[in-house]
Structure formats: C-alpha cells, structure tokens
Amino acid sequence: MRIAYVIGTAVATIKNEKLRGHKLLLIQIADPTGKFQGDPFIAVDTVDAGTGDLVIITEGSSARKTELTTDIPVDAVIIAVIDSLEISGEITFRKE
C-alpha cells in the first residue's frame, strides 16, 4: 500500500466493459510529509474519494482483490481516505 493525493478525475466513455460504472481518479504518489513523487496515474476509486484527498492505494494483483474490482483489469485502486498521519508522535497530516 502507498500514500497518494487525488489530483483530478479521468473520464473515458470508450473503455473495457468491466470498467463501466467505476470512477477513475488521477493520483500522484506522495511521501508522508505530502511531497509528490513520480508521475501521476489513474486509479479506480472504491471509497468515494475526491480531488484533494490524501488516500491509500494498492497496486498490482492486490488491486483486483477488492469487492468492487474482482476480475477487472485494473492496476491501482483507492482503498481508503486518510484522516490523519502520525510519524514518531508528530501529526504530519490532518484532514480539514
């Protein structure tokens, strides 16, 4: 599992039939202090996340093991919206 920010949405009217009805969000990996890392990519949202949310994602074969993504051709899934992060007793993120 990794931490990422939701930075936008993706709309695809032509897509694999199994993806119909799934919300696609543009995310970017972040370190625990909120600094972006790497390039943005698309993830399937399973928890009603939105732009600006800090989320937990899972990738690879694990992304196809949620209740909503079983046997769907996905490589990244949002599985939680983070309320707060604490590192060594210090709060580094708190959802407003």
Sequence and secondary structure as in RCSB ss.txt:
>XXXX:A:sequence
MRIAYVIGTAVATIKNEKLRGHKLLLIQIADPTGKFQGDPFIAVDTVDAGTGDLVIITEGSSARKTELTTDIPVD
AVIIAVIDSLEISGEITFRKE
>XXXX:A:secstr
 EEEEEEEEE  SS  GGGTT EEEEEEEB TT  B S  EEEEESS   TT EEEEEEGGGGG STTTTTS  S
EEEEEE SEEEETTEEEEE  
